[in-house]
Each structure stands twice: as C-alpha cells, then as structure tokens.
C-alpha cells in the first residue's frame, strides 16, 4: 500500500483506531514527521493533540541506522544488538547521546514555552509516528508517555516492517498499523510525497488542533440532567449555589471563589462550562451570605471559608445523584487557600484540587497535610502570586504540579490565557476523577 502523503496516512490510520473514542485519550505525535499524521488522527477521534520529543541515536558512520533513542525527561533506549554489531564504544555512544539529548531539551523548551504539556495522568496516550523502522524512537516515545503518568499506551503508525511487534516489547499496551509490506527498506518508500516536515508545520498542526478543540467545546451541546439553583445548609445559614449535572458524570467539582466574587464569577463560570463539556458536574456557590460579606474580615477568614467548603461537600455526599461521585475542588485567589485548607481536613475524600491564580500560602501550615493531587495554575506575569505558589508547592507532600500560563497576569485577561488555565484544570480533573472512580469501583 502507498499513501499519498502524511495527511492521507493519518486519515487511514484513524479508521483503525475508532475503538479508542470512548477512552480518556490524548494523541501524541512524534517530532517532526509524526505530527501531521497525528493531527488527522486527533481530528477524527476528537481528541487533544500534543507532541513527544524524541531523537534517534544514529551510528556515527551510518546516521540512518539507529542504535538507540533519547526522549524528554531523561528517557534512553539502547539497541544492544546494533551497538554490538557496529562495534560502537562507550565513549562514542556517550558523545552521540549527549548531542541528541541537548537537541531534545532545546526543542522541548521551544515547544513548551507557550504550549504547556497536555496532562497524561490516568489517560490513554496514543503515540503516533509516520512509520516504524527500527522502533527505537517509538519505544522512547512510549516510555516518555508512561513516565508522564499515562494509564495505557497505544502505539500507532501507518506502516511498519513485518515482525515489528517483537521490536516493541512491553513498551506499548496495544500496537496498531495499517500496512506491513513484505519488501520494506524505508518509511519513505510507502509515500508518494514524503517531504521533510518543518517546525512551522508542526506549530501549525498544533494551533489548528487547538482551535478545532476550542470550537468543539464551544458548540457541543451540554447534556445536563440537572441545571438548577440550590440552597445549601451550612451551620445556621443557607448558602446559594448552582448545580450543573451532565448525563453520566465522571465526578463533580466544587468551586470556591475569591474575595469580592461570588457564584456568578464569569471566569469560574467559563471554567465550569469547560468541565461540563467533558462530563464533570459543577457546583458554584457563595461562600458567605450577603450579611456576612458586609464584614470584610469574613472575606479573608480562611478557616471559616474552608469550613463552608467542608459543609457543602457533606451536603453533596447525601444528594440523590446518579451514584457516589468523586469530588474535586477548584479555588480561585483566596478561594484556593480555602480549598487547600478543606482538603487537608482529617478524613477528607477530595480526589483533586486546582488553584487558579490562588493564594495557597493562606493554608500555609496545612499544606503538608493535603493528600489530594494538586495543580497550581499561575500567570507568568503574576510575579508575587507566582512566588507564593512556588513556595507553597515546596511544602506540599502530595502529587503536585505548577502550571505557568505564558504572558498571563493575575486575572488571566489576556487572549487565550483563561482558556489555557481552564484546559489545564480540565485535564487535571479528568485524570484524577477517573482514577478515583476506578479505585472506588
């Protein structure tokens, strides 16, 4: 079989992968040639697209022959058979590895500066290349995906040599290929047009995939089983809230707003909409009554606000939802301090926490007791808050990550900034709510 070009190959490959549509999927293209193929696959499966940076370690006097590969986060794959057959010494190998590892780090740095890595925690990583030759770079890519927390790794390519499955070993959980020709000498022989892919083409694929994903989420109907205002008892008062419950939810996220805000916060409502599109229920509520808000001391009483969050969580646990759903907290500004304080309470069953432009320092002494996986999302130009979040992350003992949104200030008002924060929160919650649900069942 001959493919017209990488786009044609990607569309044909996508038809072999439709069984993955219902999985929490991320499509990962190998730089550079795998990205145009992966773009078509991601578009067909309506999945997010990202890249994995790997470099082949070519034999010095025969660069096309791979004796191994290196990838992001220090991954190294060695083909010991090729090394022995070519007589490559330790020093020669180390020299090639050092040069290619530096190139991996350079390319990863350039790609990630404005495009944070899509979170793979608990998800299925679909690794895509334009073809498999020795399998060294593909193996490295699969190991990188696994190192980033992928629950399952699927490796797919339009073409590979006969017996290619044996070369991959256990690095992938599933292998998918369109064609394995008997006479196979190079990947390019299976394409009518097989030109070098440029960095500009890679960036164009990623940007088009991002725009398409945004359009899907903006236009997809939100199938909600419940979409209503609620009154939540909390001690001697009642708090006003709004519950949105998608059909067949995977979990529920409770929002804790910042000072001077409320359940009507347009930023939190936007994030809630992004979460609802992927099947996460949301509860936005007022942490204080109107009378309590008149006393400004209450607005910064983190213990009081955290107590309210705990009360609301208890209320959720006794609601007639479809089933017991794992719960996450999303806190903004001072609300993030309250969310982390509440997550540190003894017996807390919170599955994940996300802080957006948050003040985790307000829960300072309790941070080491937080057990829920925590994502801290901060704007690159929000200098003071970024410093506070770095200090807070050092005190957390749970699984944590700091996501810095390029060019963003405290309120994420810059073009694409709030979108980036919302997508980071979505990916974090999907991964950890799904994992919590699987553990419970």
C-alpha positions in Angstrom: 0.0 0.0 0.0 1.2 3.5 -0.8 0.0 6.6 1.0 -0.4 9.9 -0.9 1.1 11.9 2.0 1.1 12.0 5.7 -2.4 13.5 5.9 -3.8 10.6 3.8 -1.9 8.2 6.0 -3.3 9.8 9.2 -6.9 9.5 7.9 -6.4 5.8 7.0 -4.8 5.2 10.4 -7.7 6.9 12.2 -10.1 4.4 10.8 -8.2 1.6 12.6 -8.5 3.5 15.9 -12.2 4.2 16.3 -12.4 1.8 19.3 -10.4 4.4 21.3 -13.1 7.1 21.0 -14.6 6.4 24.4 -11.3 6.4 26.3 -9.8 9.5 28.0 -7.5 9.9 25.1 -4.5 12.2 24.2 -2.9 11.9 20.8 0.9 12.4 20.8 2.8 13.0 17.5 6.5 12.3 17.3 8.5 15.2 16.1 8.5 16.0 13.3 7.1 13.6 10.8 4.6 12.0 13.1 2.8 15.3 13.9 0.9 15.7 10.6 -0.3 12.1 10.8 -1.3 12.6 14.5 -3.2 15.7 13.6 -5.5 13.8 11.3 -6.0 11.1 14.0 -6.7 13.6 16.7 -9.2 15.4 14.4 -11.0 12.1 13.6 -11.2 10.9 17.2 -12.0 14.5 18.6 -9.1 14.2 21.0 -6.5 16.7 22.1 -3.1 16.8 20.3 0.3 17.1 21.8 3.8 16.1 20.8 6.6 14.0 22.2 10.1 15.0 21.6 12.5 12.1 20.9 15.7 11.8 18.9 17.3 8.8 17.2 20.8 7.9 18.2 22.4 7.2 14.8 25.5 5.1 14.3 28.3 7.8 13.7 29.4 6.4 10.3 25.8 5.4 9.3 23.4 8.0 10.9 20.3 6.4 9.4 20.9 3.3 11.4 19.6 3.7 14.9 21.5 2.3 17.9 19.0 3.8 20.3 17.0 6.9 21.1 16.6 9.6 23.7 13.4 11.4 24.8 12.1 14.0 27.2 12.7 13.5 31.0 15.9 11.6 30.5 14.4 8.5 28.7 17.1 6.4 27.0 16.5 3.4 24.8 19.5 1.3 23.6 19.5 -1.3 20.8 22.3 -3.5 22.2 22.3 -5.7 19.1 23.1 -2.8 16.8 25.7 -1.5 19.3 27.5 -4.8 19.4 27.2 -5.4 15.6 28.7 -2.0 14.8 31.4 -2.0 17.4 30.4 1.3 18.9 32.4 2.0 22.0 31.1 3.6 25.3 32.7 7.0 24.6 31.3 7.1 21.0 27.9 6.2 22.2 28.0 8.8 25.0 29.1 11.5 22.6 26.1 10.9 20.3 23.7 10.7 23.3 24.9 14.0 24.7 24.4 15.8 21.4 21.0 14.4 20.8 19.9 14.9 24.4 20.8 18.6 24.1 18.7 18.8 20.9 15.7 17.1 22.7 15.9 19.7 25.5 16.2 22.6 23.1 13.2 21.5 21.0 11.1 20.7 24.1 11.9 24.1 25.6 10.9 25.9 22.4 7.6 24.0 22.0 6.5 24.2 25.7 7.2 27.9 26.2 3.6 28.8 25.0 2.0 25.3 24.9 2.1 23.6 28.3 2.2 19.8 28.0 -1.2 18.1 28.0 -1.6 16.2 31.2 -1.4 12.4 30.7 -2.1 11.3 34.3 -4.5 8.4 34.2 -5.3 8.8 30.5 -4.6 6.7 27.3 -1.7 8.0 25.4 -2.0 7.3 21.6 1.6 7.7 20.3 1.6 8.3 16.5 4.5 8.3 14.0 4.6 8.4 10.2 6.2 4.9 10.2 8.2 2.4 12.2 11.7 1.4 11.1 13.9 0.1 13.9 11.4 1.1 16.6 13.9 2.8 18.8 12.3 6.3 18.7 8.8 4.8 19.1 9.9 2.9 22.1 11.4 6.0 23.6 8.2 7.9 23.0 6.1 5.2 24.7 8.4 5.3 27.7 8.1 9.1 27.9 4.3 8.8 27.8 4.4 6.2 30.6 6.8 8.4 32.6 4.2 11.3 32.4 1.6 9.2 34.0 -0.3 7.6 31.1 -2.5 4.7 32.3 -2.3 3.0 28.9 -0.1 3.5 25.9 -1.1 2.7 22.3 1.4 3.0 19.5 0.1 3.5 16.0 1.7 4.1 12.6 0.6 3.8 9.0 3.5 1.5 8.1 6.0 -0.9 9.7 8.1 -3.9 8.8 6.9 -7.4 9.3 7.5 -8.6 12.8 7.6 -5.0 14.2 5.6 -6.0 17.2 8.5 -8.1 18.6 10.8 -5.0 18.5 8.5 -3.0 20.8 8.4 -5.5 23.6 6.2 -4.3 26.5 6.7 -0.5 25.9 3.1 -0.3 24.4 -0.1 -1.9 25.6 -1.5 -2.0 22.1 0.0 -1.8 18.6 -1.9 -0.6 15.5 -0.6 -0.5 11.9 -2.3 0.0 8.5 0.3 -1.9 6.4 3.3 -4.2 6.9 4.8 -4.7 3.4 6.9 -7.7 2.8 9.6 -5.6 1.0 10.4 -2.8 3.4 13.6 -0.8 3.4 12.5 2.7 4.4 9.4 4.5 5.5 9.5 7.0 2.6 9.1 4.2 0.0 5.5 3.9 1.2 4.6 7.5 0.4 4.1 9.3 -2.9 5.1 12.6 -1.2 7.4 12.3 1.8 8.9 15.8 2.3 10.8 17.0 5.4 8.4 18.4 8.0 9.4 21.8 9.3 9.0 23.3 12.7 6.5 25.8 11.2 4.3 22.9 10.0 4.4 21.3 13.5 3.3 24.5 15.1 0.6 25.0 12.5 -0.8 21.5 13.2 -0.8 22.2 17.0 -2.5 25.5 16.6 -5.2 24.2 14.2 -5.9 21.3 16.6 -6.2 23.8 19.5 -8.6 25.9 17.6 -10.7 22.9 16.5 -10.8 21.7 20.0 -12.0 25.1 21.3 -14.7 25.2 18.6 -15.9 21.7 19.6 -16.3 22.7 23.2 -17.9 26.0 22.4 -20.6 24.4 20.1 -21.1 21.0 21.6 -24.5 20.8 23.4 -24.2 20.4 27.1 -26.4 17.4 28.0 -27.4 18.2 31.6 -29.6 16.0 33.7 -29.8 18.8 36.2 -29.2 22.6 35.8 -30.6 24.4 38.8 -30.2 26.7 41.7 -29.8 25.1 45.1 -29.9 26.2 48.7 -27.2 24.5 50.9 -27.4 24.4 54.7 -24.2 25.3 56.4 -24.5 25.6 60.2 -27.0 28.3 61.0 -27.1 29.8 57.5 -28.1 28.8 54.0 -25.8 29.3 51.0 -27.0 29.9 47.5 -25.5 27.8 44.7 -25.9 26.4 41.2 -25.5 22.7 40.4 -25.0 21.6 36.8 -25.0 17.8 36.4 -24.2 16.3 33.0 -25.7 13.0 31.9 -23.4 10.1 33.2 -20.9 12.4 35.0 -17.5 11.2 35.9 -17.2 13.4 39.0 -18.2 16.8 40.5 -16.1 19.9 41.1 -16.9 22.4 43.8 -15.8 26.0 43.1 -14.5 28.3 45.8 -14.4 31.9 44.5 -12.0 34.6 45.5 -12.6 37.7 47.7 -15.1 40.2 46.2 -16.6 37.5 43.9 -19.5 35.1 44.0 -21.1 32.1 42.3 -21.7 34.5 39.4 -18.0 34.9 38.7 -17.7 34.9 34.8 -14.2 33.3 35.0 -15.4 30.5 37.2 -18.5 30.0 35.1 -16.3 29.7 32.0 -14.1 27.1 33.6 -17.3 25.3 34.8 -18.6 25.2 31.2 -15.3 23.6 30.0 -15.6 21.0 32.7 -19.2 20.2 31.9 -18.3 19.6 28.3 -16.2 16.6 29.3 -18.8 15.2 31.7 -17.8 16.8 35.0 -20.6 18.1 37.2 -20.0 21.6 38.7 -21.3 23.3 41.9 -20.7 27.1 42.1 -21.8 28.6 45.4 -21.5 31.6 47.6 -19.1 31.1 50.5 -20.8 33.8 52.5 -24.3 35.2 52.9 -24.9 38.8 51.9 -24.9 39.9 55.5 -21.7 38.1 56.3 -20.0 39.7 53.3 -20.6 43.2 54.8 -17.9 42.3 57.4 -14.7 42.3 55.4 -12.9 40.2 58.0 -15.1 37.3 56.9 -13.8 37.5 53.3 -10.3 36.7 54.5 -11.2 34.2 57.2 -9.8 31.2 55.5 -10.8 28.8 58.3 -14.4 30.0 58.1 -14.4 29.7 54.2 -12.8 26.2 54.4 -15.5 25.2 56.9 -18.1 26.2 54.5 -16.5 24.2 51.8 -16.5 21.1 54.1 -20.2 21.7 54.8 -21.0 21.9 51.1 -19.0 18.7 50.5 -21.1 16.9 53.1 -24.3 18.1 51.5 -23.1 16.8 48.1 -22.4 13.4 49.6 -26.1 13.0 50.6 -27.6 14.3 47.4 -29.6 11.9 45.1 -27.0 11.9 42.3 -26.8 9.0 39.9 -24.1 7.4 42.0 -21.4 8.3 44.5 -19.2 10.7 42.5 -15.5 11.6 43.3 -15.2 15.3 44.3 -12.7 17.9 43.3 -12.1 21.5 44.5 -11.4 24.4 42.2 -10.3 27.5 44.1 -9.5 31.0 42.8 -7.5 33.6 44.7 -8.4 33.4 48.4 -10.8 30.5 47.5 -7.7 28.4 46.6 -6.5 28.8 50.2 -9.9 27.7 51.5 -9.9 24.7 49.1 -6.5 23.5 50.3 -7.4 24.1 53.9 -10.5 22.0 53.5 -8.6 19.3 51.5 -6.2 19.0 54.5 -9.0 18.2 56.9 -8.8 14.7 58.5 -10.8 12.2 56.5 -11.1 14.4 53.5 -12.1 12.4 50.5 -11.3 15.0 47.9 -9.9 13.5 44.7 -8.2 16.5 43.2 -7.6 20.2 43.8 -6.9 23.0 41.2 -5.8 26.5 42.2 -6.1 29.3 39.7 -4.2 32.5 40.5 -4.5 31.2 44.0 -3.2 32.0 47.5 -2.2 28.6 48.8 0.0 30.4 51.3 -3.2 31.2 53.2 -3.3 27.5 54.1 0.4 27.5 54.9 0.6 25.3 58.0 -1.8 22.8 56.5 -0.2 22.3 53.1 1.9 19.3 54.2 -1.4 17.5 55.2 -3.1 17.9 51.8 -3.4 14.4 50.3 -5.3 15.2 47.1 -3.3 15.7 43.8 -3.0 19.5 43.4 -2.5 21.6 40.4 -1.3 25.2 40.9 -2.1 27.4 37.8 -0.5 30.8 37.8 0.0 33.6 35.2 3.6 34.1 34.1 3.4 37.9 34.8 1.7 37.5 38.2 5.0 37.8 39.9 4.1 38.0 43.6 1.5 35.2 43.4 3.8 33.0 41.3 6.5 33.3 44.0 3.9 32.4 46.7 2.8 29.3 44.7 6.4 28.2 44.2 6.9 28.4 48.0 3.6 26.6 48.6 4.4 23.8 46.2 7.6 23.1 48.1 5.5 22.4 51.3 3.1 20.1 49.6 3.7 16.4 50.1 1.0 15.2 47.7 1.3 14.8 43.9 1.5 18.4 42.7 2.3 20.4 39.6 2.8 24.1 38.9 1.4 25.2 35.5 2.6 28.7 34.5 0.4 30.3 31.7 2.7 32.3 29.4 2.0 36.0 29.3 -0.9 35.9 31.7 -1.5 38.3 34.6 -3.5 37.6 37.8 -6.9 37.7 36.3 -6.0 35.8 33.1 -7.5 38.6 30.9 -5.0 38.2 28.0 -6.2 36.4 24.8 -6.2 32.6 25.4 -4.9 32.9 29.0 -8.2 31.8 30.7 -8.7 29.2 28.1 -5.2 27.7 28.9 -6.0 27.7 32.6 -9.4 26.1 32.1 -7.9 23.4 29.9 -5.2 22.6 32.4 -7.8 22.3 35.1 -9.9 20.1 32.8 -7.1 17.7 32.1 -6.1 17.5 35.8 -9.7 16.8 36.9 -10.4 14.2 34.2 -7.2 12.3 35.0 -7.7 12.2 38.8 -11.5 11.9 39.0 -11.4 9.0 36.6 -8.6 7.4 38.6 -10.6 7.9 41.9 -13.7 6.5 40.4 -11.8 3.4 39.1 -10.2 2.9 42.5 -13.6 3.1 44.3 -15.1 0.6 42.0 
